[in-house]
């Protein structure tokens, strides 16, 4: 039906009289309204898939009945969780050092440094009681505070624990406090002058959520993300705690707020040493994030977790029946309280099935998001109950004094990365990739290309062309120009997102079929006298398409871009939600490319399908290359412009621009972009104007 439609259109358009270019409107899709205008069509389609995944998980949860069922569920999810973050490395020496000591009223503090990776240090403060040891040890991962462990709320939580007979270790996460991984060459004024976030050091450039996600961008091609490194920091911090002679290694707790609640949830699920846990202002069901604020920053999204059936509640279920307190704020606008209660009910039923209903509980403060005083007191009482076997009430001193950032400083310079010999985690990733590069070279030197192609297909998840249904086609208008016509088309593949397209039809066809994909949108190079017209004037039929999150399908006015300083592009939420569903934007777009190319290839019913010239510019180029590599017979030539040269550059570069959209989880375990050129056919691939991974989008300049 598509062939007949286009043949009819071709004949009809050849007799339509030209209209003035000044009146041209190259927009194809109707204006969006309501929820679609807010979230965008691509996000809505992914959101629908997420809801289907939620329903499937709920069905699985309801079928868990016995303690044996619970244990099997826990093992399956723990194994999945470890695999998806890339597993953990071998433990190496901590090489701990005590840098300084402070004295408080009823407690003392040691500023300490230890290595979570060789040459990569953690800066931390150990709060100790003044009573005789041994003490339980409580790990306190930080939330998204700019100054990390020095944040007043986290200091007060640690002081409260120490004054009640428990040691507390609070450490800087990567990208916070003294552990920023992206520093400017010169003192940076970006955050000064009354800005909302004041950096802990003049060389700091970005807020911590941006840094966390930049590090995920570096890690995803290696098959991990920032969560792996954040969890490992926590586990190594427990290693340090239990190495101290004052600490009872059998009485370990963990509590943290917001991003620290995320890490508390992760650590308590995966590290069996955590006997008592109290995640604060994080526990909600994923549906409430997806439907309201969208996915959070890099470490808070685990590859494929929604598709597999792992929700935020499962971090509590995985550790049952160990004691867990859910701490929440009624007015939390990020982690919705309704979702928190839904999570708690799931946990309570799960613990009951295991025979220990009393070991999970909830407290709710009439407060906004944050480690507010009632939640600090509640978590301290929970640790007091389960680690000291005491039930005495615990109250915090009003306006408890805290130390300055400088007093709690562990590094020489205020940023550990500036100290001699320190290695960034980007350097760690680069080293990991160098090892994988040797393995890739051996694979590609010894493997038949057809076998290699299937390995690429398996890692990327891109479906074979024969598995992609033919799209629906809808006419949306016409434009006439001298010697050719433009047909506006809406191409709707089976995923349901309409792809706007412009079909350029010359009066006399004597050239090639060209699929034209511009990262800035199909309208670029579509004006009279521009690049597409030059092709059409020589007799080429050109189909210019906006694949998902390009042009009319891009959420250009994403209101939450600010937290990432534009480093992640306008479609972060779409990329993150696809990632949670076990897919990449590269995969989604490559399948759009294949559907559009096949449509163009066989549009004339009286002729045999013929190969298409594929031209991709900028943001579309990586997906286009994947399409050409996996279905080389569909394309006669492949012209790629403004494409990055290698994911290796993404891995080792701290400050990438809009590269999340180009990543494929775990790709570097099997292939890099030059390998795809080999699969597509080096003789027909032309790459021009290679792009830097630090190049800004045109809209950012």
PEDA-V774221 format. One record per residue. N is the residue number from 1. RES is the residue in one letter. SS is DSSP state (helix for helix, strand for strand, loop for the rest). Layout:
[[N & RES & SS] [N & RES & SS]]
This chain:
[[1 & X & loop] [2 & X & helix] [3 & X & helix] [4 & X & helix] [5 & X & helix] [6 & X & helix] [7 & X & helix] [8 & X & helix] [9 & X & helix] [10 & X & helix] [11 & X & helix] [12 & X & helix] [13 & X & helix] [14 & X & loop] [15 & X & loop] [16 & X & loop] [17 & X & loop] [18 & X & loop] [19 & X & loop] [20 & X & loop] [21 & X & helix] [22 & X & helix] [23 & X & helix] [24 & X & loop] [25 & X & loop] [26 & X & loop] [27 & X & loop] [28 & X & loop] [29 & X & loop] [30 & X & loop] [31 & X & loop] [32 & X & loop] [33 & X & loop] [34 & X & helix] [35 & X & helix] [36 & X & helix] [37 & X & helix] [38 & X & helix] [39 & X & helix] [40 & X & loop] [41 & X & helix] [42 & X & helix] [43 & X & helix] [44 & X & helix] [45 & X & helix] [46 & X & helix] [47 & X & helix] [48 & X & helix] [49 & X & helix] [50 & X & helix] [51 & X & helix] [52 & X & helix] [53 & X & helix] [54 & X & helix] [55 & X & helix] [56 & X & helix] [57 & X & helix] [58 & X & helix] [59 & X & helix] [60 & X & helix] [61 & X & helix] [62 & X & helix] [63 & X & loop] [64 & X & loop] [65 & X & loop] [66 & X & loop] [67 & X & helix] [68 & X & helix] [69 & X & helix] [70 & X & helix] [71 & X & helix] [72 & X & helix] [73 & X & helix] [74 & X & helix] [75 & X & helix] [76 & X & helix] [77 & X & helix] [78 & X & helix] [79 & X & helix] [80 & X & helix] [81 & X & helix] [82 & X & helix] [83 & X & helix] [84 & X & helix] [85 & X & loop] [86 & X & loop] [87 & X & loop] [88 & X & loop] [89 & X & loop] [90 & X & loop] [91 & X & loop] [92 & X & loop] [93 & X & loop] [94 & X & loop] [95 & X & loop] [96 & X & loop] [97 & X & strand] [98 & X & strand] [99 & X & strand] [100 & X & strand] [101 & X & strand] [102 & X & strand] [103 & X & strand] [104 & X & strand] [105 & X & loop] [106 & X & loop] [107 & X & strand] [108 & X & strand] [109 & X & strand] [110 & X & strand] [111 & X & strand] [112 & X & strand] [113 & X & strand] [114 & X & strand] [115 & X & strand] [116 & X & strand] [117 & X & strand] [118 & X & loop] [119 & X & loop] [120 & X & strand] [121 & X & strand] [122 & X & strand] [123 & X & strand] [124 & X & strand] [125 & X & strand] [126 & X & strand] [127 & X & strand] [128 & X & strand] [129 & X & strand] [130 & X & loop] [131 & X & loop] [132 & X & loop] [133 & X & loop] [134 & X & loop] [135 & X & strand] [136 & X & strand] [137 & X & strand] [138 & X & strand] [139 & X & strand] [140 & X & strand] [141 & X & strand] [142 & X & loop] [143 & X & loop] [144 & X & loop] [145 & X & loop] [146 & X & loop] [147 & X & loop] [148 & X & helix] [149 & X & helix] [150 & X & helix] [151 & X & loop] [152 & X & helix] [153 & X & helix] [154 & X & helix] [155 & X & helix] [156 & X & helix] [157 & X & helix] [158 & X & helix] [159 & X & helix] [160 & X & helix] [161 & X & helix] [162 & X & helix] [163 & X & loop] [164 & X & loop] [165 & X & loop] [166 & X & strand] [167 & X & strand] [168 & X & strand] [169 & X & strand] [170 & X & strand] [171 & X & strand] [172 & X & loop] [173 & X & loop] [174 & X & loop] [175 & X & loop] [176 & X & loop] [177 & X & loop] [178 & X & loop] [179 & X & loop] [180 & X & loop] [181 & X & loop] [182 & X & loop] [183 & X & strand] [184 & X & loop] [185 & X & loop] [186 & X & loop] [187 & X & loop] [188 & X & loop] [189 & X & loop] [190 & X & loop] [191 & X & loop] [192 & X & loop] [193 & X & loop] [194 & X & loop] [195 & X & loop] [196 & X & loop] [197 & X & loop] [198 & X & loop] [199 & X & loop] [200 & X & loop] [201 & X & loop] [202 & X & loop] [203 & X & loop] [204 & X & strand] [205 & X & loop] [206 & X & loop] [207 & X & loop] [208 & X & helix] [209 & X & helix] [210 & X & helix] [211 & X & helix] [212 & X & helix] [213 & X & helix] [214 & X & helix] [215 & X & helix] [216 & X & helix] [217 & X & helix] [218 & X & helix] [219 & X & helix] [220 & X & helix] [221 & X & loop] [222 & X & loop] [223 & X & loop] [224 & X & loop] [225 & X & loop] [226 & X & helix] [227 & X & helix] [228 & X & helix] [229 & X & helix] [230 & X & helix] [231 & X & helix] [232 & X & helix] [233 & X & helix] [234 & X & helix] [235 & X & helix] [236 & X & helix] [237 & X & helix] [238 & X & helix] [239 & X & helix] [240 & X & helix] [241 & X & helix] [242 & X & helix] [243 & X & helix] [244 & X & loop] [245 & X & loop] [246 & X & loop] [247 & X & strand] [248 & X & strand] [249 & X & strand] [250 & X & strand] [251 & X & strand] [252 & X & strand] [253 & X & strand] [254 & X & strand] [255 & X & strand] [256 & X & strand] [257 & X & strand] [258 & X & loop] [259 & X & helix] [260 & X & helix] [261 & X & helix] [262 & X & helix] [263 & X & helix] [264 & X & helix] [265 & X & helix] [266 & X & helix] [267 & X & helix] [268 & X & helix] [269 & X & helix] [270 & X & helix] [271 & X & loop] [272 & X & loop] [273 & X & loop] [274 & X & strand] [275 & X & strand] [276 & X & strand] [277 & X & strand] [278 & X & strand] [279 & X & strand] [280 & X & strand] [281 & X & loop] [282 & X & loop] [283 & X & loop] [284 & X & loop] [285 & X & loop] [286 & X & helix] [287 & X & helix] [288 & X & helix] [289 & X & helix] [290 & X & helix] [291 & X & helix] [292 & X & helix] [293 & X & helix] [294 & X & loop] [295 & X & loop] [296 & X & loop] [297 & X & loop] [298 & X & helix] [299 & X & helix] [300 & X & helix] [301 & X & loop] [302 & X & loop] [303 & X & loop] [304 & X & loop] [305 & X & helix] [306 & X & helix] [307 & X & helix] [308 & X & helix] [309 & X & loop] [310 & X & loop] [311 & X & loop] [312 & X & loop] [313 & X & helix] [314 & X & helix] [315 & X & helix] [316 & X & helix] [317 & X & helix] [318 & X & helix] [319 & X & helix] [320 & X & loop] [321 & X & loop] [322 & X & loop] [323 & X & strand] [324 & X & strand] [325 & X & strand] [326 & X & strand] [327 & X & strand] [328 & X & strand] [329 & X & strand] [330 & X & loop] [331 & X & loop] [332 & X & loop] [333 & X & loop] [334 & X & loop] [335 & X & loop] [336 & X & loop] [337 & X & helix] [338 & X & helix] [339 & X & helix] [340 & X & helix] [341 & X & helix] [342 & X & helix] [343 & X & helix] [344 & X & helix] [345 & X & helix] [346 & X & helix] [347 & X & helix] [348 & X & helix] [349 & X & helix] [350 & X & helix] [351 & X & helix] [352 & X & helix] [353 & X & helix] [354 & X & helix] [355 & X & loop] [356 & X & loop] [357 & X & helix] [358 & X & helix] [359 & X & helix] [360 & X & strand] [361 & X & strand] [362 & X & strand] [363 & X & strand] [364 & X & strand] [365 & X & strand] [366 & X & loop] [367 & X & loop] [368 & X & loop] [369 & X & loop] [370 & X & loop] [371 & X & loop] [372 & X & loop] [373 & X & helix] [374 & X & helix] [375 & X & helix] [376 & X & helix] [377 & X & helix] [378 & X & helix] [379 & X & helix] [380 & X & helix] [381 & X & helix] [382 & X & helix] [383 & X & helix] [384 & X & helix] [385 & X & helix] [386 & X & helix] [387 & X & helix] [388 & X & helix] [389 & X & loop] [390 & X & loop] [391 & X & loop] [392 & X & loop] [393 & X & loop] [394 & X & loop] [395 & X & loop] [396 & X & loop] [397 & X & loop] [398 & X & loop] [399 & X & loop] [400 & X & loop] [401 & X & loop] [402 & X & loop] [403 & X & loop] [404 & X & loop] [405 & X & loop] [406 & X & loop] [407 & X & loop] [408 & X & loop] [409 & X & loop] [410 & X & loop] [411 & X & loop] [412 & X & loop] [413 & X & loop] [414 & X & loop] [415 & X & loop] [416 & X & helix] [417 & X & helix] [418 & X & helix] [419 & X & loop] [420 & X & loop] [421 & X & loop] [422 & X & loop] [423 & X & loop] [424 & X & loop] [425 & X & helix] [426 & X & helix] [427 & X & helix] [428 & X & helix] [429 & X & helix] [430 & X & helix] [431 & X & helix] [432 & X & helix] [433 & X & helix] [434 & X & helix] [435 & X & helix] [436 & X & helix] [437 & X & helix] [438 & X & helix] [439 & X & helix] [440 & X & helix] [441 & X & helix] [442 & X & helix] [443 & X & helix] [444 & X & helix] [445 & X & helix] [446 & X & helix] [447 & X & loop] [448 & X & loop] [449 & X & helix] [450 & X & helix] [451 & X & helix] [452 & X & helix] [453 & X & helix] [454 & X & helix] [455 & X & helix] [456 & X & helix] [457 & X & helix] [458 & X & helix] [459 & X & helix] [460 & X & helix] [461 & X & loop] [462 & X & loop] [463 & X & loop] [464 & X & loop] [465 & X & helix] [466 & X & helix] [467 & X & helix] [468 & X & loop] [469 & X & loop] [470 & X & loop] [471 & X & loop] [472 & X & strand] [473 & X & strand] [474 & X & strand] [475 & X & strand] [476 & X & strand] [477 & X & strand] [478 & X & strand] [479 & X & strand] [480 & X & strand] [481 & X & strand] [482 & X & loop] [483 & X & loop] [484 & X & strand] [485 & X & strand] [486 & X & strand] [487 & X & strand] [488 & X & strand] [489 & X & strand] [490 & X & strand] [491 & X & strand] [492 & X & strand] [493 & X & loop] [494 & X & loop] [495 & X & loop] [496 & X & loop] [497 & X & loop] [498 & X & strand] [499 & X & strand] [500 & X & strand] [501 & X & strand] [502 & X & strand] [503 & X & strand] [504 & X & strand] [505 & X & strand] [506 & X & strand] [507 & X & loop] [508 & X & loop] [509 & X & loop] [510 & X & loop] [511 & X & loop] [512 & X & loop] [513 & X & strand] [514 & X & strand] [515 & X & strand] [516 & X & strand] [517 & X & strand] [518 & X & strand] [519 & X & loop] [520 & X & loop] [521 & X & loop] [522 & X & loop] [523 & X & loop] [524 & X & loop] [525 & X & loop] [526 & X & loop] [527 & X & loop] [528 & X & loop] [529 & X & loop] [530 & X & loop] [531 & X & helix] [532 & X & helix] [533 & X & helix] [534 & X & helix] [535 & X & helix] [536 & X & helix] [537 & X & helix] [538 & X & loop] [539 & X & loop] [540 & X & loop] [541 & X & strand] [542 & X & strand] [543 & X & strand] [544 & X & strand] [545 & X & strand] [546 & X & loop] [547 & X & loop] [548 & X & loop] [549 & X & loop] [550 & X & loop] [551 & X & helix] [552 & X & helix] [553 & X & helix] [554 & X & loop] [555 & X & loop] [556 & X & loop] [557 & X & loop] [558 & X & loop] [559 & X & loop] [560 & X & loop] [561 & X & helix] [562 & X & helix] [563 & X & helix] [564 & X & helix] [565 & X & loop] [566 & X & loop] [567 & X & loop] [568 & X & loop] [569 & X & loop] [570 & X & loop] [571 & X & loop] [572 & X & helix] [573 & X & helix] [574 & X & helix] [575 & X & helix] [576 & X & helix] [577 & X & helix] [578 & X & helix] [579 & X & helix] [580 & X & helix] [581 & X & loop] [582 & X & loop] [583 & X & loop] [584 & X & loop] [585 & X & helix] [586 & X & helix] [587 & X & helix] [588 & X & helix] [589 & X & helix] [590 & X & helix] [591 & X & helix] [592 & X & helix] [593 & X & helix] [594 & X & helix] [595 & X & helix] [596 & X & helix] [597 & X & helix] [598 & X & helix] [599 & X & helix] [600 & X & helix] [601 & X & helix] [602 & X & loop] [603 & X & loop] [604 & X & loop] [605 & X & loop] [606 & X & loop] [607 & X & loop] [608 & X & loop] [609 & X & loop] [610 & X & loop] [611 & X & loop] [612 & X & strand] [613 & X & strand] [614 & X & strand] [615 & X & strand] [616 & X & strand] [617 & X & strand] [618 & X & helix] [619 & X & helix] [620 & X & helix] [621 & X & helix] [622 & X & helix] [623 & X & helix] [624 & X & helix] [625 & X & helix] [626 & X & helix] [627 & X & helix] [628 & X & helix] [629 & X & helix] [630 & X & helix] [631 & X & loop] [632 & X & helix] [633 & X & helix] [634 & X & helix] [635 & X & strand] [636 & X & strand] [637 & X & strand] [638 & X & strand] [639 & X & strand] [640 & X & strand] [641 & X & strand] [642 & X & loop] [643 & X & loop] [644 & X & strand] [645 & X & loop] [646 & X & loop] [647 & X & helix] [648 & X & helix] [649 & X & helix] [650 & X & helix] [651 & X & helix] [652 & X & helix] [653 & X & loop] [654 & X & loop] [655 & X & loop] [656 & X & loop] [657 & X & loop] [658 & X & loop] [659 & X & loop] [660 & X & helix] [661 & X & helix] [662 & X & helix] [663 & X & loop] [664 & X & loop] [665 & X & loop] [666 & X & loop] [667 & X & helix] [668 & X & helix] [669 & X & helix] [670 & X & loop] [671 & X & loop] [672 & X & loop] [673 & X & helix] [674 & X & helix] [675 & X & helix] [676 & X & helix] [677 & X & helix] [678 & X & helix] [679 & X & helix] [680 & X & helix] [681 & X & loop] [682 & X & helix] [683 & X & helix] [684 & X & helix] [685 & X & strand] [686 & X & strand] [687 & X & strand] [688 & X & strand] [689 & X & loop] [690 & X & loop] [691 & X & strand] [692 & X & loop] [693 & X & loop] [694 & X & loop] [695 & X & loop] [696 & X & loop] [697 & X & loop] [698 & X & helix] [699 & X & helix] [700 & X & helix] [701 & X & loop]]
